[in-house]
Amino acid sequence: MELDIDIEDWPQGEWEALALRAADAVAGKEPALANPRLSVSALFTSDAEVHTLNREWRDRDKPTNVLSFPMMERDELLALTQDGPPAMLGDLALAYGTCAQEAEEKRIPLADHAAHLIVHGLLHLAGHDHVKSDAQAEEMEGLEIQILAKMGIPDPYGDRT
């Protein structure tokens, strides 16, 4: 998977390297994302921009920490061969203000929280969900915990071993 990363309205940091590490870790656990044809656009931006995107595309008039905009269904992703032209999996947008506030409230490094949100967003792009059922939520959280552990980041939910 290839990432096209754009950083606006975030402080100086190793955000691109963090996003690439997160993508590699996700691809190691979710084989469908290891396909070299896949491309993801990741935007590190302001709360105002994410608020606008959330309002325009999801009819939710508020900022949020991360938005995922998938461009293929899970069955299409799983059927995608490794040979052929590039295939756009989708877009991610992370809101700096919300991410920073949540990291502060959780008393964790912003980079750890941003990594978690990137992993979370990429899993959404791969067709995972946590809204439709508790079982789906547990499965997705379990994947996030395993992926983040590979990156040396503690369980963001703090309620599992």
N, C-alpha and C positions, 0 to 999 in steps of 0.2 A: 504494500500500500504506500502510495506517495502522498505526502502532505504539502499543500500550498498554504503557507502561513503568512498572515498579515497582522502586524502588531501596531495598534493605534491606541492611544490613551491608556497605556499601561506603563508603570515605572520601568526604569532600566532593570534588566534581569536576563536570565538565561531561558526565556519563555520558549523560544524556538527549539532549543535543545531538550527542554522538558517535554514539549509536545511530541518530538520525535521519539524520545525514550518511552513515553506513554503509549504511542502508537505501536512501537516494537513489542512492548509488553502485552498489549491487547492482542496483537497478531499471533503471539506465542501461545495464547490461551484460546483464542477464537480463530481456528484455522481458515475460516472463510475470509478473514481480513488479511491473511498473508498473501493474497493474490496480488502479484505485481501490476496487474492492469488497473487496480483500484486507485482512485484519486479522491481526496477529501480536502475541502477548503476549510481552514481554521482561522477564525477572526478573533483576535484579542482586542476588545473595544470597550466603550463606555457603557454605563447603565442607560444613558439616553438612547444610544443606538440600539441596544438590546430591547429596550422598552418599545421603541418604534417597530422593530422586527416582530416582537411579540404581539403587538397590537395589530399590525398589518396581516400577519400570517396565521396567528392563533386566536385572534379576537380576545386577547387578554391585555387589558390596559394597565400594565405594570412591568417593571423590569424583573428579571429573574437571573439566576446565576449562569446557566448555560442553556442554549437552545440547540436542538438538533433538527436538521431538515433533510430527511432521507430522500434519495432520488431513485431508490430501487427497493422492491419488496424482498423479504428474506428468501423466498423461493428463487427469485431471480439471482440473488447473490450466491446462493448455494449452487446454482446451475452454471454460473459463470466459469468458463474455462480459463486457463492461464495464458492461452494464446489469443491474440486479437488486439484490437485497438483499445486505447484507454477507456475506462468506464468510471463515470462520476458516481461515487457512492452517496455523497451528500455534503452538507455544510454544517459547521459548528460555529457558534458565537458565544464567547465568554465575556461577561460584564465585570469590569474591574471593581467598581464600587461595591457591588453585592458580594463578589468573591472575597474581597478584602474584609468586609464587615463580618461575613460568616466565619472566615478564618480567625479573626480576632475573637469573636464570640466563642469559638471552639478551642481557642488558645492553641492553635496549630500554625505552623508556617504557611504563608500564602502559597508557596510553591507546592506543598503537599496537597492543599485544598484544590489548587488549579489542576494538579495531576489527576486527582480523583474526578474532577468534573470533566476533564478530557476523556478519561477512561469511560465514565458514565455516558458521555455523549457519543463516543465511538460505538459502545455497545448498543445504544439506541439506533444508530445508523445500521448496525448489523441485524436489526430486527428484534432485539431484546426489549422487554417492557417491564414495568413495575406497577402499572396502574390497573390493569384488568383483574388481577387476582393476587392474593397474598403469596401463593406458590410462585408466581412469576417474580414478585418482588424479592422473595427469599433467594431464588435462583440468580437473579441479576446481582443482588447484593453480594452473594457468595462469590460470583465471578469477579466483582470489583475488588473484594477483599484479597482474593488470590493474586490478582494482577498487581495490585498495589504492593502486596508483600514481596513480589518479585522485584519491585522497584525500591524496596527498603522503606516503604511507607506503612505506618501502622493502620490497623483496622479503623476506617473512618466512622464506623457505626459504634465501635467500642463495646459491642454486646455479644461478640462471638469469640471463640478460641481458635 
